[in-house]
């Protein structure tokens, strides 16, 4: 509580902390996805992706390094 009896500044800090935590979680998930895709390509394993409402198997030679492509 601040001097005016309000919790607004602590609530703001909590919201900022949660946003930062969410950003870190998303970044970690993207990094893990990129690593998994890279490993599949290097090992010659296909990946499964969702396209147009269907599961599509992408052969290793067609795997692009950028996870945003999937």
TIKOLBA-275286 format. One record per residue: x, y, z of N, C-alpha, C, O in turn; residue number from 1. Coordinates in Angstrom, 3 decimals, decimal comma, always signed. Layout:
<npx->X	npy->Y	npz->Z	capx->X	capy->Y	capz->Z	cpx->X	cpy->Y	cpz->Z	opx->X	opy->Y	opz->Z	resi->NUM>
...
This chain:
<npx->+0,832	npy->-1,174	npz->+0,000	capx->+0,000	capy->+0,000	capz->+0,000	cpx->+0,878	cpy->+1,239	cpz->+0,000	opx->+1,882	opy->+1,280	opz->+0,712	resi->1>
<npx->+0,514	npy->+2,276	npz->-0,802	capx->+1,274	capy->+3,517	capz->-0,755	cpx->+0,661	cpy->+4,451	cpz->+0,275	opx->-0,282	opy->+4,070	opz->+0,969	resi->2>
<npx->+1,184	npy->+5,678	npz->+0,388	capx->+0,731	capy->+6,610	capz->+1,419	cpx->-0,734	cpy->+6,995	cpz->+1,276	opx->-1,369	opy->+7,361	opz->+2,266	resi->3>
<npx->-1,288	npy->+6,922	npz->+0,065	capx->-2,685	capy->+7,305	capz->-0,120	cpx->-3,645	cpy->+6,154	cpz->+0,192	opx->-4,860	opy->+6,315	opz->+0,069	resi->4>
<npx->-3,115	npy->+5,004	npz->+0,592	capx->-3,955	capy->+3,866	capz->+0,921	cpx->-4,316	cpy->+3,025	cpz->-0,283	opx->-5,230	opy->+2,202	opz->-0,217	resi->5>
<npx->-3,614	npy->+3,221	npz->-1,374	capx->-3,920	capy->+2,510	capz->-2,615	cpx->-2,848	cpy->+1,481	cpz->-2,922	opx->-1,682	opy->+1,658	opz->-2,570	resi->6>
<npx->-3,252	npy->+0,409	npz->-3,580	capx->-2,313	capy->-0,621	capz->-4,017	cpx->-1,979	cpy->-0,499	cpz->-5,494	opx->-1,418	opy->-1,430	opz->-6,074	resi->7>
<npx->-2,310	npy->+0,624	npz->-6,117	capx->-2,176	capy->+0,747	capz->-7,566	cpx->-0,734	cpy->+0,555	cpz->-8,036	opx->-0,511	opy->-0,084	opz->-9,064	resi->8>
<npx->+0,238	npy->+1,085	npz->-7,321	capx->+1,615	capy->+0,933	capz->-7,788	cpx->+2,088	cpy->-0,511	cpz->-7,674	opx->+2,827	opy->-0,985	opz->-8,537	resi->9>
<npx->+1,673	npy->-1,218	npz->-6,624	capx->+2,073	capy->-2,618	capz->-6,507	cpx->+1,339	cpy->-3,473	cpz->-7,527	opx->+1,904	opy->-4,447	opz->-8,025	resi->10>
<npx->+0,088	npy->-3,135	npz->-7,853	capx->-0,640	capy->-3,864	capz->-8,886	cpx->+0,004	cpy->-3,658	cpz->-10,240	opx->+0,069	opy->-4,586	opz->-11,045	resi->11>
<npx->+0,478	npy->-2,457	npz->-10,498	capx->+1,171	capy->-2,173	capz->-11,749	cpx->+2,443	cpy->-2,987	cpz->-11,863	opx->+2,748	opy->-3,513	opz->-12,934	resi->12>
<npx->+3,184	npy->-3,098	npz->-10,783	capx->+4,414	capy->-3,890	capz->-10,796	cpx->+4,115	cpy->-5,363	cpz->-11,027	opx->+4,864	opy->-6,042	opz->-11,729	resi->13>
<npx->+3,037	npy->-5,860	npz->-10,451	capx->+2,646	capy->-7,262	capz->-10,627	cpx->+2,274	cpy->-7,527	cpz->-12,082	opx->+2,669	opy->-8,545	opz->-12,651	resi->14>
<npx->+1,520	npy->-6,621	npz->-12,680	capx->+1,137	capy->-6,781	capz->-14,089	cpx->+2,380	cpy->-6,759	cpz->-14,973	opx->+2,491	opy->-7,550	opz->-15,910	resi->15>
<npx->+3,302	npy->-5,870	npz->-14,683	capx->+4,555	capy->-5,792	capz->-15,458	cpx->+5,373	cpy->-7,072	cpz->-15,276	opx->+5,948	opy->-7,582	opz->-16,238	resi->16>
<npx->+5,428	npy->-7,588	npz->-14,056	capx->+6,178	capy->-8,815	capz->-13,794	cpx->+5,572	cpy->-9,977	cpz->-14,567	opx->+6,297	opy->-10,784	opz->-15,149	resi->17>
<npx->+4,232	npy->-10,067	npz->-14,577	capx->+3,574	capy->-11,153	capz->-15,301	cpx->+3,820	cpy->-11,046	cpz->-16,795	opx->+4,049	opy->-12,059	opz->-17,456	resi->18>
<npx->+3,775	npy->-9,830	npz->-17,342	capx->+4,040	capy->-9,643	capz->-18,764	cpx->+5,468	cpy->-10,072	cpz->-19,081	opx->+5,707	opy->-10,768	opz->-20,067	resi->19>
<npx->+6,397	npy->-9,664	npz->-18,260	capx->+7,788	capy->-10,041	capz->-18,460	cpx->+7,947	cpy->-11,554	cpz->-18,369	opx->+8,668	opy->-12,149	opz->-19,170	resi->20>
<npx->+7,290	npy->-12,175	npz->-17,411	capx->+7,356	capy->-13,623	capz->-17,259	cpx->+6,743	cpy->-14,311	cpz->-18,483	opx->+7,285	opy->-15,300	opz->-18,975	resi->21>
<npx->+5,632	npy->-13,797	npz->-18,966	capx->+5,008	capy->-14,353	capz->-20,170	cpx->+5,936	cpy->-14,227	cpz->-21,365	opx->+6,060	opy->-15,161	opz->-22,157	resi->22>
<npx->+6,582	npy->-13,094	npz->-21,500	capx->+7,530	capy->-12,892	capz->-22,603	cpx->+8,676	cpy->-13,897	cpz->-22,530	opx->+9,119	opy->-14,419	opz->-23,553	resi->23>
<npx->+9,148	npy->-14,160	npz->-21,328	capx->+10,246	capy->-15,128	capz->-21,161	cpx->+9,778	cpy->-16,539	cpz->-21,515	opx->+10,528	opy->-17,310	opz->-22,114	resi->24>
<npx->+8,556	npy->-16,872	npz->-21,150	capx->+8,010	capy->-18,197	capz->-21,466	cpx->+7,873	cpy->-18,363	cpz->-22,972	opx->+8,247	opy->-19,400	opz->-23,521	resi->25>
<npx->+7,338	npy->-17,346	npz->-23,644	capx->+7,184	capy->-17,401	capz->-25,104	cpx->+8,549	cpy->-17,511	cpz->-25,774	opx->+8,721	opy->-18,298	opz->-26,705	resi->26>
<npx->+9,511	npy->-16,736	npz->-25,311	capx->+10,861	capy->-16,786	capz->-25,885	cpx->+11,482	cpy->-18,171	cpz->-25,703	opx->+12,127	opy->-18,686	opz->-26,616	resi->27>
<npx->+11,292	npy->-18,771	npz->-24,537	capx->+11,843	capy->-20,108	capz->-24,281	cpx->+11,180	cpy->-21,144	cpz->-25,171	opx->+11,847	opy->-22,047	opz->-25,676	resi->28>
<npx->+9,865	npy->-21,024	npz->-25,371	capx->+9,149	capy->-21,968	capz->-26,236	cpx->+9,622	cpy->-21,836	cpz->-27,682	opx->+9,802	opy->-22,842	opz->-28,369	resi->29>
<npx->+9,823	npy->-20,610	npz->-28,143	capx->+10,323	capy->-20,397	capz->-29,511	cpx->+11,733	cpy->-20,956	cpz->-29,685	opx->+12,058	opy->-21,550	opz->-30,713	resi->30>
<npx->+12,556	npy->-20,756	npz->-28,672	capx->+13,927	capy->-21,261	capz->-28,739	cpx->+13,921	cpy->-22,794	cpz->-28,787	opx->+14,663	opy->-23,394	opz->-29,565	resi->31>
<npx->+13,089	npy->-23,421	npz->-27,960	capx->+12,998	capy->-24,884	capz->-27,934	cpx->+12,467	cpy->-25,417	cpz->-29,265	opx->+12,942	opy->-26,438	opz->-29,763	resi->32>
<npx->+11,490	npy->-24,728	npz->-29,833	capx->+10,938	capy->-25,135	capz->-31,126	cpx->+12,004	cpy->-25,049	cpz->-32,208	opx->+12,157	opy->-25,971	opz->-33,010	resi->33>
<npx->+12,734	npy->-23,954	npz->-32,233	capx->+13,792	capy->-23,771	capz->-33,233	cpx->+14,852	cpy->-24,865	cpz->-33,107	opx->+15,335	opy->-25,385	opz->-34,112	resi->34>
<npx->+15,208	npy->-25,208	npz->-31,879	capx->+16,211	capy->-26,254	capz->-31,650	cpx->+15,686	cpy->-27,614	cpz->-32,103	opx->+16,419	opy->-28,387	opz->-32,720	resi->35>
<npx->+14,430	npy->-27,910	npz->-31,803	capx->+13,843	capy->-29,194	capz->-32,217	cpx->+13,798	cpy->-29,296	cpz->-33,740	opx->+14,114	opy->-30,345	opz->-34,302	resi->36>
<npx->+13,413	npy->-28,225	npz->-34,400	capx->+13,377	capy->-28,226	capz->-35,864	cpx->+14,779	cpy->-28,422	cpz->-36,436	opx->+14,980	opy->-29,193	opz->-37,375	resi->37>
<npx->+15,732	npy->-27,717	npz->-35,858	capx->+17,128	capy->-27,843	capz->-36,316	cpx->+17,625	cpy->-29,276	cpz->-36,150	opx->+18,264	opy->-29,817	opz->-37,053	resi->38>
<npx->+17,343	npy->-29,887	npz->-35,022	capx->+17,774	capy->-31,259	capz->-34,780	cpx->+17,120	cpy->-32,234	cpz->-35,750	opx->+17,777	opy->-33,150	opz->-36,245	resi->39>
<npx->+15,854	npy->-32,048	npz->-36,022	capx->+15,170	capy->-32,924	capz->-36,986	cpx->+15,836	cpy->-32,833	cpz->-38,354	opx->+16,088	opy->-33,850	opz->-39,000	resi->40>
<npx->+16,117	npy->-31,611	npz->-38,789	capx->+16,747	capy->-31,423	capz->-40,094	cpx->+18,130	cpy->-32,085	cpz->-40,117	opx->+18,467	opy->-32,789	opz->-41,069	resi->41>
<npx->+18,916	npy->-31,861	npz->-39,083	capx->+20,272	capy->-32,430	capz->-39,022	cpx->+20,262	cpy->-33,951	cpz->-38,988	opx->+21,137	opy->-34,591	opz->-39,572	resi->42>
<npx->+19,282	npy->-34,534	npz->-38,308	capx->+19,212	capy->-35,990	capz->-38,178	cpx->+18,483	cpy->-36,659	cpz->-39,341	opx->+18,449	opy->-37,885	opz->-39,447	resi->43>
<npx->+17,904	npy->-35,836	npz->-40,207	capx->+17,180	capy->-36,401	capz->-41,342	cpx->+15,797	cpy->-36,908	cpz->-40,988	opx->+15,258	opy->-37,783	opz->-41,665	resi->44>
<npx->+15,223	npy->-36,360	npz->-39,930	capx->+13,881	capy->-36,761	capz->-39,497	cpx->+12,849	cpy->-35,741	cpz->-39,972	opx->+13,111	opy->-34,539	opz->-39,925	resi->45>
<npx->+11,689	npy->-36,191	npz->-40,425	capx->+10,636	capy->-35,253	capz->-40,820	cpx->+10,001	cpy->-34,590	cpz->-39,592	opx->+10,182	opy->-35,042	opz->-38,461	resi->46>
<npx->+9,266	npy->-33,525	npz->-39,837	capx->+8,484	capy->-32,900	capz->-38,774	cpx->+7,021	cpy->-32,891	cpz->-39,209	opx->+6,714	opy->-32,938	opz->-40,400	resi->47>
<npx->+6,138	npy->-32,831	npz->-38,241	capx->+4,706	capy->-32,728	capz->-38,526	cpx->+4,269	cpy->-31,294	cpz->-38,225	opx->+4,592	opy->-30,743	opz->-37,173	resi->48>
<npx->+3,535	npy->-30,705	npz->-39,158	capx->+3,021	capy->-29,352	capz->-38,967	cpx->+1,532	cpy->-29,334	cpz->-39,294	opx->+1,021	opy->-30,245	opz->-39,946	resi->49>
<npx->+0,849	npy->-28,305	npz->-38,844	capx->-0,580	capy->-28,130	capz->-39,103	cpx->-0,733	cpy->-27,111	cpz->-40,217	opx->-0,312	opy->-25,964	opz->-40,068	resi->50>
<npx->-1,331	npy->-27,514	npz->-41,333	capx->-1,570	capy->-26,614	capz->-42,466	cpx->-2,983	cpy->-26,828	cpz->-42,992	opx->-3,401	opy->-27,957	opz->-43,247	resi->51>
<npx->-3,702	npy->-25,736	npz->-43,147	capx->-5,042	capy->-25,778	capz->-43,731	cpx->-5,934	cpy->-26,827	cpz->-43,080	opx->-6,686	opy->-27,523	opz->-43,763	resi->52>
<npx->-5,849	npy->-26,938	npz->-41,764	capx->-6,715	capy->-27,847	capz->-41,040	cpx->-6,294	cpy->-29,301	cpz->-41,080	opx->-7,059	opy->-30,183	opz->-40,690	resi->53>
<npx->-5,076	npy->-29,558	npz->-41,554	capx->-4,591	capy->-30,939	capz->-41,648	cpx->-3,160	cpy->-31,038	cpz->-41,121	opx->-2,407	opy->-30,064	opz->-41,121	resi->54>
<npx->-2,812	npy->-32,235	npz->-40,675	capx->-1,430	capy->-32,519	capz->-40,310	cpx->-0,672	cpy->-32,843	cpz->-41,593	opx->-1,104	opy->-33,680	opz->-42,386	resi->55>
<npx->+0,449	npy->-32,181	npz->-41,787	capx->+1,285	capy->-32,390	capz->-42,966	cpx->+2,671	cpy->-32,810	cpz->-42,487	opx->+3,230	opy->-32,191	opz->-41,581	resi->56>
<npx->+3,222	npy->-33,849	npz->-43,087	capx->+4,576	capy->-34,293	capz->-42,764	cpx->+5,544	cpy->-33,587	cpz->-43,718	opx->+5,423	opy->-33,685	opz->-44,939	resi->57>
<npx->+6,500	npy->-32,881	npz->-43,132	capx->+7,495	capy->-32,152	capz->-43,920	cpx->+8,778	cpy->-32,977	cpz->-43,927	opx->+9,359	opy->-33,220	opz->-42,869	resi->58>
<npx->+9,234	npy->-33,418	npz->-45,119	capx->+10,475	capy->-34,186	capz->-45,178	cpx->+11,666	cpy->-33,308	cpz->-44,787	opx->+11,610	opy->-32,087	opz->-44,934	resi->59>
<npx->+12,724	npy->-33,915	npz->-44,298	capx->+13,874	capy->-33,145	capz->-43,812	cpx->+14,453	cpy->-32,176	cpz->-44,848	opx->+14,893	opy->-31,084	opz->-44,489	resi->60>
<npx->+14,457	npy->-32,560	npz->-46,111	capx->+15,038	capy->-31,667	capz->-47,135	cpx->+14,201	cpy->-30,410	cpz->-47,346	opx->+14,694	opy->-29,424	opz->-47,895	resi->61>
<npx->+12,940	npy->-30,434	npz->-46,916	capx->+12,060	capy->-29,273	capz->-47,064	cpx->+11,937	cpy->-28,445	cpz->-45,778	opx->+11,268	opy->-27,412	opz->-45,767	resi->62>
<npx->+12,575	npy->-28,894	npz->-44,709	capx->+12,489	capy->-28,173	capz->-43,439	cpx->+13,294	cpy->-26,886	cpz->-43,544	opx->+14,480	opy->-26,889	opz->-43,877	resi->63>
<npx->+12,608	npy->-25,785	npz->-43,248	capx->+13,286	capy->-24,485	capz->-43,207	cpx->+13,731	cpy->-24,227	cpz->-41,781	opx->+13,112	opy->-24,701	opz->-40,829	resi->64>
<npx->+14,787	npy->-23,486	npz->-41,646	capx->+15,383	capy->-23,264	capz->-40,316	cpx->+14,568	cpy->-22,318	cpz->-39,432	opx->+14,758	opy->-22,306	opz->-38,216	resi->65>
<npx->+13,677	npy->-21,536	npz->-40,008	capx->+12,935	capy->-20,550	capz->-39,243	cpx->+11,631	cpy->-21,142	cpz->-38,725	opx->+10,765	opy->-21,506	opz->-39,521	resi->66>
<npx->+11,472	npy->-21,248	npz->-37,388	capx->+10,258	capy->-21,833	capz->-36,833	cpx->+9,004	cpy->-21,022	cpz->-37,166	opx->+7,903	opy->-21,572	opz->-37,160	resi->67>
<npx->+9,147	npy->-19,735	npz->-37,453	capx->+7,984	capy->-18,912	capz->-37,795	cpx->+7,345	cpy->-19,362	cpz->-39,100	opx->+6,213	opy->-18,977	opz->-39,394	resi->68>
<npx->+8,046	npy->-20,166	npz->-39,884	capx->+7,505	capy->-20,679	capz->-41,143	cpx->+6,454	cpy->-21,748	cpz->-40,896	opx->+5,747	opy->-22,130	opz->-41,828	resi->69>
<npx->+6,328	npy->-22,246	npz->-39,664	capx->+5,418	capy->-23,363	capz->-39,391	cpx->+4,302	cpy->-22,968	cpz->-38,478	opx->+3,451	opy->-23,795	opz->-38,150	resi->70>
